Amino acid sequence: MSDALIAAISVLVDGDARTHLGGTITHHTNGEDRRVSFTADGRTGAWEYKIGRLTGSRDDQGNVVERIGGRGEDMVGNSDRVPFELQLLFPLTMLIWDRAGDEWRMDSAIEDGDHVTVHLVHREQPQCTAELTVDTARRLATRFSTPTDTFTLNVSDDVTAPEQSFASYES
């Protein structure tokens, strides 16, 4: 395993470094961009997001609420699930670790300054490849690109002692 891959994995497994973040993730697919606004807390696993009319949140107890539109119904549950669009914020939830059920495995990595590009190979179709970019200085996964989708992280807030508290929901 190369030093570059070790450096990237070190960042990806270090969730406590991402104490509180806010910003957007751009999801590019089928020639269109979809912007996801978010706040997230790497220590507690709490998150909030908005994608168009869809909003969702998970509090530090794991209670999840998702709502579609102002008149939609709440989908309430308790889950460790992270929406696909937010997985850059919680890299251990990404399907890149060559675990049973994962789609990708890490193959190699190239370091360029503070950025490491991890090359991924699809587990069932090895000719299919993807890339994950890791910023080792900011300790974040910043871009994930597959043949069909690209997710790009844009952080606007990195606060170590957040004043915002995540909403709590009872089911």
Residue pairs with C-beta under 8 A, 6 or more apart in sequence:
2 108
2 109
3 111
4 109
4 110
4 111
4 116
5 106
5 108
5 109
5 116
5 118
7 109
7 111
7 116
7 134
7 136
8 109
8 116
8 118
8 132
8 134
8 136
9 106
11 17
11 116
11 134
11 135
11 136
11 139
11 140
11 141
12 91
12 92
12 134
12 141
13 91
13 92
14 139
15 42
15 43
15 90
15 91
15 92
16 42
16 43
17 42
17 139
18 40
18 42
18 89
18 139
18 140
19 41
19 42
19 43
19 159
19 160
19 161
19 162
20 39
20 40
20 41
20 42
20 157
20 158
20 159
20 160
20 161
20 162
20 164
21 38
21 39
21 40
21 41
21 42
21 89
21 140
21 155
21 157
21 158
22 38
22 39
22 40
22 155
22 156
22 157
23 37
23 38
23 153
23 154
23 155
23 156
23 157
24 35
24 36
24 37
24 38
24 154
24 156
25 35
25 36
25 38
25 85
25 86
25 88
25 89
25 151
25 152
25 153
25 154
26 33
26 34
26 35
26 36
26 150
26 151
26 152
26 154
27 33
27 34
27 35
27 36
27 85
27 149
27 150
27 151
28 34
28 149
28 150
28 151
28 152
29 148
29 149
29 150
30 148
34 51
34 52
34 85
35 51
36 49
36 50
36 51
36 85
36 86
37 49
37 50
37 51
38 47
38 48
38 49
38 50
38 86
38 89
39 47
39 48
39 157
39 164
39 166
40 46
40 47
40 48
40 86
40 89
40 90
41 47
41 60
41 162
41 166
42 89
42 90
44 60
44 166
45 58
45 60
45 62
45 80
45 90
46 57
46 58
46 59
46 60
46 166
47 56
47 57
47 58
47 82
47 86
47 89
47 90
47 166
48 55
48 56
48 57
48 58
48 166
48 167
49 55
49 56
49 57
49 83
49 85
49 86
51 85
53 68
53 69
53 72
54 66
54 67
54 68
55 66
55 67
56 64
56 65
56 66
56 67
56 83
57 64
57 65
57 166
57 167
57 169
58 64
58 79
58 82
58 166
59 166
59 167
59 168
59 169
60 166
60 168
61 78
61 168
62 78
62 79
62 80
63 76
63 77
63 78
63 168
63 169
63 170
63 171
64 75
64 76
64 77
64 78
64 79
64 81
64 169
65 74
65 75
65 76
65 167
65 169
66 74
66 75
67 73
67 74
67 75
76 169
76 171
77 171
78 171
80 93
81 93
82 89
82 90
82 93
85 151
87 93
87 94
87 144
87 151
88 94
88 140
88 141
88 142
88 143
88 144
88 151
88 153
89 141
89 153
91 141
94 132
94 141
94 144
95 101
95 102
95 103
95 104
96 102
96 103
96 104
96 105
96 106
96 118
96 120
96 132
97 105
97 106
98 104
98 105
98 106
98 123
102 123
103 122
103 123
103 124
104 120
104 121
104 122
104 123
104 130
105 120
105 121
105 123
106 118
106 119
106 120
107 119
107 120
107 121
107 129
108 118
108 119
109 116
109 117
109 118
109 119
110 116
110 117
110 119
111 136
114 135
114 136
114 137
114 138
115 133
115 134
115 135
115 136
115 142
116 133
116 134
116 136
117 131
117 132
117 133
117 134
118 131
118 132
118 133
118 134
119 129
119 130
119 131
120 129
120 130
120 131
120 132
121 128
121 129
122 128
122 129
122 130
128 146
128 147
129 147
130 144
130 145
130 146
130 147
131 143
131 144
131 145
132 141
132 143
132 144
132 145
133 141
133 142
133 143
133 144
134 140
134 141
134 142
135 141
135 142
138 155
138 158
140 153
140 155
141 153
142 152
142 153
143 150
143 151
143 152
143 153
144 150
144 151
145 151
